[in-house]
Amino acid sequence: MVDFFLGPDLSLRRPEAVTALLPHYLTYYALGVLAILPNTFYFRLLLQPVFLWQTWWCVANVDFAAWLAQSLGLQNSDTLKFWNGAFAVGMFIMTLQSFEWAFLIKEPLRKYEITTDQNPPTFSKNLKPLSISSVLLDGFDLFFNLRGIGWSWSSQPSPRSTTPPSSIPSLFALFLLRIAMADASQYIIQRVSPAVISGPSGGSIFDPNLSLLPRIAAAALCGICGGVWTYSLIDGFYYLAALFGRVVCRQPASHWPPVSNRPWVSTSLHEFWSTRWHQLFRHLFVTFGARPGAALLGRPGALICGFAVSGVMHNYAAWGTGYGSDFFSVGGFFILMGAGVAMEVAFKKSTGVRVGGFFGWLWTMLWVLVCGTFMIDSWGRHGMLATTFLPARLRLGKPPVDAVIGLLNVAVDRWDVGVGLGKLNESVLRILDMSSISPL
């Protein structure tokens, strides 16, 4: 059975070696090389249907989580389904990128030369001359370069950062810190809402066994932790990629500016999404969402459609796990973000005052966290929060959380909250005493 909105029946997937994906990646690389060379439009046009068929085959047949489980010597892949979601997102991004390379670019994609008269080295305004070696190497760069750093197609080929480039030891320390933060926040969600690890398909963060107020409070805590988890994973994997680029590929620090900029201090939704949250997919969301939306409906259309493309991509992540999808919760979150930014624009037009300050921060945090809680709930109900990222002996975030919970248990034991708060105390104790979470 095929879900024509999303793709084929994922229950038919099977573990495939990474070598089975090689033809797909080679075709994608060839499209990138052709996009660099002049007068290749018809070659790209002929290659695009081949790439689309290969993408469909990969999505329909490859169970990446099962292959990963086999490679790690695990009995099943139930706790690795997150990687199937990540694999689906990768296919989605590559598909959009291939459409741009095949149909939308008006001139060849070129890379800028690196200047050596500045410290650290940065990109000049001069385009690199074409040669066989430069084209082949730039094709690899284009394969992985989502932000367009150093490329003519990017609106910010040489982004400026007020933060000095991180040293390699600092990058490694930041990587470990982000992995610990992700592990701790995910573990808190699993402790507070054990339904998310009750089975391969997960469960809701809204615990029906709690009364109304504790249920909302627990879900809100999970929503906050879900935001920290997402932020930390993205930052952590980015630092890992930066380490590979700096150490193995010998790239300068200017190739790897910070991917995020403290999103928790944003004083408007516009600031949150335009500068402080990561901008890895911004170009694609603008190309396939904001520009068509602006042509049809002006700036509100640009905002809604740009965020809608992001919503479709994130919905694919949930769908890729193999337990269905929920566009109302996942896609709805991003559409509401676009609506929120549009409301800020309308507020500025009507009052002449830009959203900001303490009340701007409060508005931003409430809008993101309230709407985001329902998206985190959807991810919980599709098995994404049950993923195991590290072996038990290597978990960096779990021991500190266990230590804090132990201290809280001692404090609760010594604190008699009285009859009036008995129900709340019972709920808190139930959360703190959850020690039978076998997958952890």
C-alpha positions as CSV (number, residue, x, y, z in Angstrom):
1,M,0.0,0.0,0.0
2,V,1.3,3.5,-0.8
3,D,0.5,6.7,1.0
4,F,0.6,9.1,-2.0
5,F,1.2,12.1,0.2
6,L,4.3,10.6,1.8
7,G,5.6,7.6,0.0
8,P,5.5,3.8,-0.1
9,D,4.6,1.2,2.6
10,L,7.5,1.3,5.0
11,S,6.7,-2.1,6.4
12,L,8.2,-3.6,3.3
13,R,11.7,-2.1,4.0
14,R,14.6,-4.4,4.6
15,P,18.2,-3.8,5.9
16,E,20.5,-2.9,3.0
17,A,24.2,-2.4,3.1
18,V,25.3,1.2,2.6
19,T,26.8,0.1,-0.7
20,A,23.3,-0.4,-2.0
21,L,22.9,3.4,-1.7
22,L,26.1,4.1,-3.6
23,P,24.4,4.5,-7.1
24,H,22.0,7.0,-5.6
25,Y,24.7,9.1,-4.0
26,L,26.9,8.9,-7.2
27,T,24.0,10.3,-9.3
28,Y,23.4,13.1,-6.8
29,Y,27.1,13.9,-6.9
30,A,27.0,13.9,-10.7
31,L,24.1,16.3,-10.7
32,G,26.2,18.6,-8.4
33,V,29.2,18.4,-10.7
34,L,27.0,19.3,-13.7
35,A,25.5,22.2,-11.8
36,I,29.0,23.6,-11.5
37,L,29.8,23.3,-15.2
38,P,28.4,25.6,-17.9
39,N,26.0,24.5,-20.6
40,T,24.9,21.3,-18.9
41,F,21.1,22.0,-18.6
42,Y,20.0,19.1,-20.9
43,F,22.4,16.6,-19.2
44,R,20.9,17.6,-15.8
45,L,17.4,17.3,-17.2
46,L,18.1,13.8,-18.4
47,L,19.7,12.7,-15.1
48,Q,17.0,14.1,-12.8
49,P,14.4,11.3,-13.5
50,V,17.1,8.7,-12.8
51,F,17.8,10.3,-9.5
52,L,14.1,10.6,-8.5
53,W,13.6,6.9,-9.3
54,Q,16.7,6.0,-7.2
55,T,15.3,8.1,-4.3
56,W,12.0,6.3,-4.4
57,W,13.8,3.0,-4.4
58,C,15.9,4.0,-1.3
59,V,12.8,5.2,0.6
60,A,10.8,2.2,-0.3
61,N,13.4,-0.5,0.3
62,V,16.1,0.6,2.8
63,D,15.5,0.1,6.5
64,F,18.5,2.1,7.7
65,A,17.8,1.4,11.4
66,A,17.8,-2.4,10.8
67,W,21.1,-2.2,8.9
68,L,22.6,-0.1,11.7
69,A,21.3,-2.6,14.3
70,Q,22.9,-5.5,12.4
71,S,26.2,-3.6,12.1
72,L,26.2,-3.0,15.9
73,G,25.3,-6.6,16.7
74,L,21.9,-5.7,18.2
75,Q,19.0,-8.2,18.1
76,N,16.4,-5.7,16.8
77,S,16.2,-2.1,15.7
78,D,13.3,-0.9,17.8
79,T,15.4,1.6,19.7
80,L,17.1,3.0,16.5
81,K,14.0,4.1,14.5
82,F,15.1,7.7,14.8
83,W,17.7,7.0,12.2
84,N,15.1,5.9,9.7
85,G,13.5,9.3,10.3
86,A,16.8,11.0,9.7
87,F,17.4,9.0,6.6
88,A,14.0,10.1,5.2
89,V,14.9,13.7,5.9
90,G,18.1,13.2,4.0
91,M,16.2,11.9,1.0
92,F,13.8,14.8,1.2
93,I,16.6,17.4,1.3
94,M,18.5,15.7,-1.5
95,T,15.3,15.7,-3.7
96,L,14.7,19.4,-3.2
97,Q,18.4,20.2,-3.9
98,S,18.3,18.1,-7.1
99,F,15.2,19.9,-8.4
100,E,17.1,23.2,-7.9
101,W,20.2,22.0,-9.6
102,A,18.2,20.5,-12.5
103,F,15.6,23.3,-13.2
104,L,16.1,26.5,-11.2
105,I,19.7,27.7,-11.3
106,K,20.2,30.4,-13.9
107,E,24.0,30.2,-14.0
108,P,26.6,27.6,-13.0
109,L,27.2,27.3,-9.2
110,R,30.7,28.5,-8.4
111,K,32.8,28.6,-5.3
112,Y,34.7,31.7,-4.1
113,E,38.5,31.7,-3.6
114,I,39.9,31.7,-0.1
115,T,42.0,34.7,0.9
116,T,45.1,34.0,2.9
117,D,45.9,37.6,3.9
118,Q,43.4,37.5,6.8
119,N,43.4,35.5,10.0
120,P,41.4,33.4,10.0
121,P,41.2,32.9,6.2
122,T,37.9,33.8,4.6
123,F,36.3,33.9,1.2
124,S,37.1,36.6,-1.3
125,K,34.8,38.0,-4.0
126,N,36.7,36.2,-6.8
127,L,35.3,33.0,-8.2
128,K,37.6,30.0,-8.4
129,P,38.8,29.1,-11.8
130,L,37.5,25.9,-13.3
131,S,39.8,22.8,-13.5
132,I,39.2,19.1,-13.4
133,S,40.4,18.8,-9.9
134,S,38.6,21.9,-8.6
135,V,35.3,20.8,-10.2
136,L,35.5,17.3,-8.7
137,L,36.5,18.6,-5.2
138,D,33.9,21.3,-5.3
139,G,31.3,18.7,-6.2
140,F,32.0,16.9,-2.9
141,D,31.8,20.2,-1.1
142,L,28.4,20.9,-2.8
143,F,27.2,17.4,-1.8
144,F,27.5,18.3,1.9
145,N,27.3,22.1,2.1
146,L,23.8,23.0,3.1
147,R,24.5,26.5,4.2
148,G,26.2,27.6,1.0
149,I,29.3,28.9,2.8
150,G,31.8,29.9,0.1
151,W,29.3,29.5,-2.7
152,S,27.9,31.9,-5.2
153,W,24.3,30.6,-4.7
154,S,24.3,31.6,-1.0
155,S,22.9,34.8,0.3
156,Q,25.7,34.7,3.0
157,P,28.7,32.9,1.4
158,S,31.0,34.3,4.1
159,P,28.8,34.8,7.3
160,R,30.1,37.1,9.9
161,S,30.2,35.9,13.4
162,T,31.1,37.9,16.6
163,T,32.2,34.6,18.2
164,P,35.9,33.8,17.6
165,P,36.5,30.5,15.8
166,S,36.6,27.5,18.1
167,S,39.8,25.6,18.5
168,I,39.7,21.9,17.8
169,P,39.9,21.0,21.5
170,S,37.0,23.4,22.1
171,L,35.0,21.8,19.3
172,F,35.5,18.4,20.9
173,A,34.5,19.7,24.3
174,L,31.4,21.4,22.9
175,F,30.5,18.2,21.1
176,L,30.6,16.2,24.4
177,L,28.6,18.9,26.2
178,R,25.8,18.9,23.6
179,I,25.7,15.1,23.5
180,A,25.4,15.1,27.3
181,M,22.6,17.8,27.1
182,A,20.7,15.7,24.5
183,D,21.1,12.5,26.6
184,A,20.0,14.3,29.8
185,S,16.9,16.0,28.3
186,Q,15.8,12.8,26.5
187,Y,16.2,10.8,29.7
188,I,14.1,13.4,31.7
189,I,11.3,13.0,29.1
190,Q,11.5,9.2,29.4
191,R,11.4,9.4,33.2
192,V,8.5,11.9,33.3
193,S,6.5,10.2,30.5
194,P,7.5,6.6,30.4
195,A,4.8,5.9,27.7
196,V,7.3,7.2,25.1
197,I,9.4,4.1,25.7
198,S,6.5,1.7,26.4
199,G,6.9,0.1,23.0
200,P,8.6,0.6,19.6
201,S,5.9,3.1,18.5
202,G,6.2,5.1,21.7
203,G,3.4,6.9,23.4
204,S,2.1,10.3,24.5
205,I,3.8,12.7,26.9
206,F,0.3,13.6,28.2
207,D,0.0,11.0,30.9
208,P,-3.7,10.0,31.5
209,N,-2.8,8.6,34.9
210,L,-2.1,12.1,36.2
211,S,-4.7,14.6,37.2
212,L,-5.1,17.6,34.9
213,L,-2.6,20.1,36.4
214,P,0.2,17.6,36.9
215,R,-0.5,16.2,33.5
216,I,-0.1,19.6,31.9
217,A,3.0,20.4,34.0
218,A,4.6,17.1,33.0
219,A,3.9,17.6,29.3
220,A,5.2,21.2,29.5
221,L,8.4,19.9,31.1
222,C,8.7,17.3,28.3
223,G,8.1,20.1,25.7
224,I,11.0,22.2,27.2
225,C,13.3,19.1,27.3
226,G,12.2,18.2,23.8
227,G,13.4,21.7,22.6
228,V,16.7,21.2,24.4
229,W,17.0,17.7,23.0
230,T,16.5,19.0,19.4
231,Y,18.9,21.9,19.8
232,S,21.6,19.8,21.4
233,L,21.4,17.0,18.8
234,I,21.7,19.5,15.9
235,D,24.5,21.4,17.6
236,G,26.3,18.1,18.6
237,F,26.2,16.6,15.1
238,Y,27.3,19.9,13.6
239,Y,30.3,20.0,16.0
240,L,31.1,16.4,15.0
241,A,31.0,17.3,11.3
242,A,33.1,20.4,12.1
243,L,35.7,18.2,13.8
244,F,35.8,16.0,10.7
245,G,36.1,19.0,8.4
246,R,38.8,20.7,10.4
247,V,40.9,17.6,11.3
248,V,40.5,15.3,8.4
249,C,39.8,17.6,5.5
250,R,42.0,20.4,6.9
251,Q,39.4,23.1,6.3
252,P,39.8,26.5,7.9
253,A,37.7,27.6,10.8
254,S,35.8,30.1,8.6
255,H,34.1,27.1,6.9
256,W,32.5,26.2,10.2
257,P,30.9,29.2,11.9
258,P,28.5,28.5,14.8
259,V,25.3,26.8,13.6
260,S,23.1,28.4,16.4
261,N,23.2,31.6,18.4
262,R,21.6,31.1,21.8
263,P,17.9,30.8,20.6
264,W,16.7,31.0,24.2
265,V,17.5,34.7,24.4
266,S,15.4,35.6,21.4
267,T,13.0,38.5,21.9
268,S,10.8,37.9,18.9
269,L,9.8,34.9,16.7
270,H,11.5,36.7,13.8
271,E,14.8,36.8,15.6
272,F,14.4,33.2,16.8
273,W,13.9,31.8,13.4
274,S,15.9,34.1,11.2
275,T,19.2,34.4,13.1
276,R,19.3,32.4,16.4
277,W,18.0,28.9,15.4
278,H,20.1,26.9,13.0
279,Q,19.8,28.0,9.3
280,L,20.9,24.7,7.7
281,F,17.9,24.4,5.5
282,R,17.0,28.1,5.1
283,H,18.0,28.3,1.4
284,L,15.7,25.4,0.4
285,F,12.8,26.7,2.5
286,V,13.1,30.0,0.8
287,T,13.5,28.6,-2.7
288,F,10.6,26.1,-2.5
289,G,8.3,27.8,0.0
290,A,8.9,31.5,0.6
291,R,9.5,32.6,-3.0
292,P,6.4,30.9,-4.5
293,G,4.3,32.0,-1.5
294,A,5.4,35.6,-1.9
295,A,4.5,35.5,-5.6
296,L,1.0,34.3,-4.7
297,L,0.2,36.1,-1.4
298,G,2.9,38.6,-0.7
299,R,4.9,38.5,2.6
300,P,2.3,36.6,4.6
301,G,2.4,33.9,1.9
302,A,6.2,33.8,2.0
303,L,6.2,33.3,5.8
304,I,3.5,30.6,5.8
305,C,4.8,28.7,2.8
306,G,8.4,28.8,3.9
307,F,7.5,27.4,7.3
308,A,5.1,24.9,5.6
309,V,8.0,23.3,3.6
310,S,9.8,23.0,6.9
311,G,6.7,21.3,8.4
312,V,6.5,18.8,5.5
313,M,10.2,17.9,6.1
314,H,9.8,17.4,9.8
315,N,6.6,15.4,9.2
316,Y,8.7,13.1,6.9
317,A,11.1,12.6,9.9
318,A,8.2,11.2,11.9
319,W,6.8,9.2,9.0
320,G,10.2,7.7,8.3
321,T,10.3,5.9,11.6
322,G,7.6,3.6,10.2
323,Y,4.8,4.4,12.6
324,G,2.7,6.8,10.5
325,S,2.7,10.6,10.5
326,D,0.9,13.5,12.1
327,F,1.0,16.6,9.9
328,F,-1.6,18.4,12.1
329,S,0.8,18.4,15.1
330,V,4.2,18.5,13.3
331,G,3.4,20.6,10.2
332,G,0.9,22.6,12.2
333,F,3.7,23.7,14.6
334,F,5.7,25.3,11.8
335,I,2.7,26.9,10.1
336,L,1.9,28.5,13.5
337,M,5.4,29.8,13.6
338,G,4.9,31.5,10.3
339,A,1.6,32.9,11.5
340,G,3.3,34.2,14.6
341,V,6.0,36.0,12.6
342,A,3.2,37.4,10.4
343,M,1.5,38.7,13.5
344,E,4.7,40.4,14.6
345,V,4.9,42.1,11.2
346,A,1.3,43.3,11.5
347,F,2.0,44.5,15.1
348,K,4.9,46.6,13.9
349,K,2.9,48.1,11.0
350,S,0.0,49.0,13.3
351,T,2.0,50.4,16.2
352,G,5.3,51.3,14.7
353,V,7.0,49.3,17.5
354,R,9.0,46.2,16.8
355,V,8.4,43.2,19.1
356,G,11.2,42.9,21.6
357,G,12.3,43.3,25.2
358,F,11.1,41.2,28.1
359,F,7.5,40.9,26.8
360,G,8.9,40.0,23.4
361,W,11.0,37.3,25.0
362,L,8.0,36.0,27.0
363,W,5.8,36.0,23.9
364,T,8.4,34.1,21.9
365,M,9.1,31.5,24.5
366,L,5.4,30.8,25.2
367,W,4.5,30.6,21.5
368,V,7.4,28.2,20.7
369,L,7.0,26.1,23.8
370,V,3.2,25.8,23.9
371,C,3.0,24.9,20.2
372,G,6.2,22.8,20.4
373,T,4.8,20.6,23.2
374,F,2.3,19.1,20.8
375,M,5.0,18.5,18.2
376,I,7.1,16.7,20.8
377,D,4.1,14.7,21.8
378,S,3.7,13.6,18.2
379,W,7.3,12.6,18.0
380,G,6.8,10.6,21.2
381,R,3.8,8.9,19.7
382,H,5.9,7.9,16.6
383,G,8.8,6.3,18.5
384,M,11.4,9.1,18.0
385,L,12.0,9.7,21.7
386,A,12.6,6.0,22.4
387,T,15.8,6.0,20.4
388,T,19.0,4.8,22.0
389,F,21.9,7.0,20.9
390,L,24.6,5.7,23.3
391,P,25.4,2.4,25.0
392,A,24.4,2.5,28.7
393,R,28.0,2.6,29.9
394,L,28.8,5.7,27.7
395,R,25.7,7.8,28.5
396,L,26.9,11.2,29.6
397,G,23.6,12.8,30.6
398,K,21.9,10.1,32.6
399,P,24.2,10.0,35.7
400,P,23.8,13.7,36.5
401,V,20.0,13.4,36.1
402,D,19.9,10.3,38.4
403,A,22.0,12.2,41.0
404,V,19.5,15.1,40.9
405,I,16.5,12.8,41.2
406,G,18.2,11.1,44.1
407,L,18.6,14.4,45.9
408,L,15.0,15.3,45.1
409,N,13.8,12.0,46.5
410,V,15.6,12.8,49.8
411,A,14.1,16.3,49.9
412,V,10.6,15.0,49.2
413,D,10.9,12.3,51.9
414,R,11.8,15.0,54.4
415,W,9.1,17.5,53.3
416,D,5.5,16.9,54.4
417,V,3.4,18.9,51.9
418,G,0.2,18.5,53.9
419,V,-3.2,17.3,53.0
420,G,-4.0,20.2,50.6
421,L,-1.1,19.2,48.2
422,G,-1.3,15.5,48.7
423,K,-2.3,14.8,45.1
424,L,0.5,16.9,43.7
425,N,3.0,15.2,46.0
426,E,1.7,11.8,44.9
427,S,2.3,12.7,41.3
428,V,5.8,14.1,42.0
429,L,6.7,11.0,43.9
430,R,5.4,8.7,41.1
431,I,7.6,10.5,38.6
432,L,10.7,10.4,40.9
433,D,10.2,6.8,41.8
434,M,10.1,5.5,38.2
435,S,13.0,3.1,38.3
436,S,11.7,0.3,36.1
437,I,12.5,1.8,32.7
438,S,14.2,-1.3,31.2
439,P,15.4,0.2,27.8
440,L,17.5,2.7,29.7
